[in-house]
Amino acid sequence: MNKPLITTKEATTELAAVLIAVTDAEAKVLTVEQGNALPNGPLDPIHKSLQAGVRQWVETQTQQSLGYVEQLYTLVDTNRKTSSGHYLIYISYLGLVREEANHHGSQATWLNWYQYFPWEDHRNGRPSFIETELLPIFKHWINAGNTVSEQKSREQRVNLCWGLAPFTWNEEYVLQRYELMYEVGVLPESASHKTVIDAEHCGHPMIHDHRRVLASAMARLRAKIKYRPVIFELMAPTFTLFQLQQNIEALAGITLHKQNFRRFILQQDLIEETGEMDQASPGRPARLYQFRDDVLLERSLSGSKLPISRSFN
């Protein structure tokens, strides 16, 4: 059964922004409406560009200045129409910022992005509810296939998404896992939602297609940090190697081998020592680093990278 169509105002295009920060080694997303939505609004015809529109209404809604911004993708919301009968078009953007504690005059809230996707955080090992709650549901869905071929196709899709033999867990398949859960009916947003599992394990739902947009942003960022040094947008001006590793792990949802990570990062020649030590952290003071000036100026070059390769583990 399809969801009933929602009639909106005359604007046929909406912008949705996924703003990501990493604070205290936790990946966070800026939300509005008590965490139920991403910053969003209609495309204003007075804007000379989409990016100008994004910057204006995000700063108005959240009091958060935007730095790095890139367009994600465009989709048609088939569950919503304008009063004139046109389907609503979503244009989504990804922005990397540093969390600002106070958003005076706004209802914006920073939330840990794993509240929306608890199955994506493997830093403390694979979440047990994947095996105990999700996989039995997927097994039933596989067996419900109309033909042997369809059942086999479903099984391969589940194995690929969830890292079951012969595959391994791929942190980039955020959107594929979300789409599969949506199709099976595990998620509250799904029109076919009928599965009862622990609400905490379903993740916090969002209005319209906002959680799908967030999933696409997570996948994009997890892939991008492997070949471009965008992580620097989320770091303080100076940092320790441990802090850099923690922030990358927070985004990727996996743990990395400490010595392999440090050796690989230093070989990339993207960072340099500041000559100072971090006195704030407990234990032995650690060296402070910063990104090299030429990296900051030429960070868009694909030759510069901070990859999360399997060799780190």
C-alpha positions in Angstrom: 0.0 0.0 0.0 1.4 3.4 -1.0 1.6 6.3 1.3 -1.0 9.0 0.8 0.2 11.9 -1.2 0.9 15.1 0.7 0.1 18.4 -1.0 2.7 21.2 -0.5 2.9 24.8 -1.5 3.6 25.9 -5.1 7.4 25.5 -4.9 8.4 22.4 -6.9 12.0 22.2 -5.7 13.3 21.8 -2.1 16.9 21.9 -0.9 18.0 19.6 1.9 21.4 19.9 3.6 23.4 17.3 5.5 25.9 19.2 7.7 28.5 16.9 9.3 30.9 17.6 12.2 33.1 15.4 14.4 33.1 16.4 18.0 34.8 14.4 20.8 35.4 11.5 18.3 31.7 11.3 17.5 30.3 11.9 14.0 27.3 14.3 14.2 24.7 15.7 11.9 22.8 19.0 12.3 19.1 18.5 12.5 15.9 20.5 13.0 12.4 19.7 14.2 13.6 17.9 17.3 15.9 15.7 15.2 13.2 14.6 12.8 14.5 16.5 9.7 17.5 17.9 8.0 17.8 21.6 7.4 15.5 22.1 4.4 13.6 24.7 2.5 12.2 25.8 -0.9 14.6 26.9 -3.6 14.1 30.7 -3.8 14.1 32.0 -7.4 16.1 35.1 -6.3 19.1 32.8 -5.7 21.6 33.0 -8.6 22.8 29.5 -7.8 21.6 26.5 -5.9 24.6 26.7 -3.6 23.8 30.3 -2.8 20.3 29.2 -1.8 21.7 26.4 0.4 24.0 28.8 2.2 21.3 31.4 2.8 18.5 29.2 4.3 20.9 26.9 6.2 22.4 29.9 7.9 19.0 31.4 8.5 17.6 28.2 10.1 20.6 27.1 12.0 22.9 30.1 12.5 25.6 27.7 11.2 28.1 29.1 8.7 28.9 26.8 5.8 32.4 26.1 4.6 33.0 23.1 2.3 29.8 22.2 0.4 29.1 19.8 -2.5 25.9 18.6 -4.2 24.8 15.1 -3.4 22.0 14.1 -5.7 18.6 14.9 -6.9 15.5 12.8 -6.3 11.7 13.0 -6.9 9.5 12.6 -3.8 6.7 10.6 -5.3 4.8 10.8 -2.0 4.4 14.6 -2.2 2.8 16.9 -4.8 2.4 20.6 -5.1 -1.1 22.0 -5.1 -0.8 22.2 -8.9 -0.2 18.5 -9.1 3.6 18.5 -9.7 5.8 16.0 -7.8 8.3 17.6 -5.4 12.0 17.6 -6.4 14.7 17.3 -3.7 18.2 18.6 -4.3 20.5 17.6 -1.5 23.9 19.0 -0.4 26.7 17.8 1.9 28.5 20.3 4.1 31.5 19.7 6.4 31.7 22.1 9.3 32.9 22.4 12.9 30.2 22.1 15.5 29.2 25.4 17.0 27.7 25.1 20.5 25.2 27.9 20.3 22.6 28.4 17.6 20.8 31.5 18.9 17.3 31.9 17.5 17.3 28.5 15.9 16.0 25.0 16.8 18.9 23.2 15.3 20.4 20.3 17.2 23.6 18.3 16.7 23.0 14.6 17.0 25.2 11.5 16.7 24.5 10.1 13.2 24.5 6.6 14.6 21.3 7.4 16.4 19.8 7.1 12.9 21.9 4.1 11.7 22.9 2.1 14.8 23.8 -0.9 12.6 26.6 1.2 11.0 28.8 1.6 14.1 31.3 -1.3 14.3 33.9 0.4 16.3 33.2 -1.9 19.3 32.6 -4.9 17.1 29.7 -5.9 14.9 26.4 -5.0 16.7 24.9 -8.2 18.0 21.3 -7.3 17.0 22.3 -7.7 13.3 22.5 -11.5 13.9 19.7 -11.8 16.5 17.1 -9.5 15.0 17.8 -8.4 11.5 19.2 -11.5 9.8 16.2 -13.7 10.7 13.9 -11.1 9.1 16.1 -11.1 5.9 16.1 -14.9 5.9 12.3 -14.9 5.9 12.3 -12.3 3.1 14.7 -14.4 1.1 12.5 -17.5 1.4 9.4 -15.5 0.4 10.8 -15.0 -3.1 8.5 -16.4 -5.8 11.2 -18.3 -7.6 14.5 -20.0 -6.8 16.3 -17.4 -8.9 14.6 -14.6 -7.0 15.5 -16.2 -3.7 19.1 -16.5 -4.7 19.3 -12.9 -5.9 17.8 -11.7 -2.6 20.3 -13.9 -0.7 23.3 -12.4 -2.6 22.0 -8.9 -2.0 21.7 -9.5 1.8 25.1 -11.2 2.0 26.7 -8.3 0.1 25.1 -5.6 2.2 25.8 -7.2 5.5 29.2 -8.7 4.9 28.1 -12.3 5.0 30.3 -15.0 3.4 31.7 -14.8 0.8 31.7 -11.1 1.3 33.1 -8.8 4.0 31.7 -5.8 5.7 31.9 -2.7 3.4 31.4 0.5 5.4 30.5 2.4 2.1 27.3 0.4 1.5 25.3 2.7 3.9 22.6 3.6 1.3 22.3 0.0 0.0 21.7 -1.3 3.5 19.1 1.4 4.2 17.3 0.7 0.9 17.2 -3.0 1.7 15.8 -2.4 5.1 13.3 0.0 3.7 12.2 -2.6 1.0 11.9 -5.4 3.6 9.8 -3.2 5.8 12.1 -2.9 8.8 12.1 0.9 8.9 9.2 3.1 10.1 9.5 5.3 7.0 8.7 2.3 4.8 5.2 2.1 3.3 5.3 -1.7 3.9 6.5 -1.3 7.6 5.3 -4.4 9.4 8.3 -5.7 11.2 8.5 -5.4 15.0 12.1 -5.2 16.2 13.6 -3.2 19.0 12.8 0.4 18.2 16.3 1.4 19.3 17.7 -0.9 16.6 15.5 0.7 13.9 17.2 4.0 14.4 15.5 7.4 14.8 13.2 7.9 11.8 13.0 11.2 9.8 10.3 12.9 7.8 9.9 12.3 4.1 13.1 11.0 2.5 15.5 12.8 4.9 17.0 9.6 6.3 17.7 8.3 2.8 19.4 11.6 2.0 21.5 11.2 5.2 22.4 7.7 4.2 23.7 8.9 0.9 25.8 11.6 2.6 27.3 9.0 4.9 28.2 6.8 2.0 29.7 9.7 0.1 31.8 10.9 3.0 33.0 7.4 3.9 34.2 6.9 0.3 35.6 10.4 -0.1 37.9 10.3 3.0 39.7 7.4 1.3 41.0 9.4 -1.6 40.7 13.1 -0.6 41.9 14.9 2.5 38.5 16.3 3.3 38.9 15.2 6.9 40.9 18.4 7.6 37.6 20.3 7.3 36.5 18.5 10.4 39.7 18.8 12.5 40.9 21.5 14.8 43.8 23.6 13.5 46.2 21.4 15.4 45.7 17.8 16.5 47.4 14.6 17.6 47.6 11.5 15.4 45.4 9.7 17.8 42.7 12.4 17.4 43.0 12.2 13.7 42.6 8.4 13.8 39.6 8.7 16.2 37.8 11.1 13.9 38.3 8.9 10.8 37.1 5.9 12.8 34.0 7.9 13.9 33.1 8.6 10.3 33.9 5.1 9.0 32.3 3.2 11.9 35.3 0.8 12.0 38.5 0.6 14.0 42.0 0.9 12.4 45.3 -0.6 13.4 47.2 2.1 15.3 50.7 1.6 14.0 49.7 0.9 10.4 47.5 4.0 10.4 50.2 6.2 11.7 52.9 4.9 9.3 50.6 5.3 6.3 49.4 8.8 7.3 53.0 10.0 7.7 54.0 8.5 4.4 51.3 10.6 2.6 53.2 13.8 3.5 49.9 15.7 4.2 50.6 16.7 7.7 53.6 18.2 9.6 54.6 18.6 13.2 54.0 22.0 14.8 56.8 21.6 17.3 54.4 21.7 20.2 53.0 19.0 22.5 49.4 18.3 23.5 49.3 19.0 27.3 45.5 18.7 27.6 45.2 15.0 27.2 45.9 12.6 30.1 49.0 10.6 30.1 52.2 11.3 28.2 52.0 14.5 26.0 51.6 13.7 22.3 53.0 15.6 19.4 50.7 18.1 17.7 50.3 18.1 13.9 48.7 20.4 11.4 47.9 20.0 7.7 50.6 21.3 5.4 49.9 24.7 3.8 50.1 23.2 0.3 47.5 20.6 1.2 45.1 23.3 2.4 45.6 25.2 -0.8 45.4 22.2 -3.1 43.1 19.8 -1.2 41.0 19.3 -4.2 43.7 17.4 -6.0 42.8 13.7 -6.2 46.5 12.7 -5.7 46.2 13.7 -2.0 44.5 11.1 0.1 43.8 9.9 3.6 42.6 6.4 2.7 41.0 3.9 5.1 42.5 0.9 3.4 42.1 -2.6 4.7 45.9 -2.6 5.3 45.2 -0.4 8.3 43.5 -3.2 10.2 
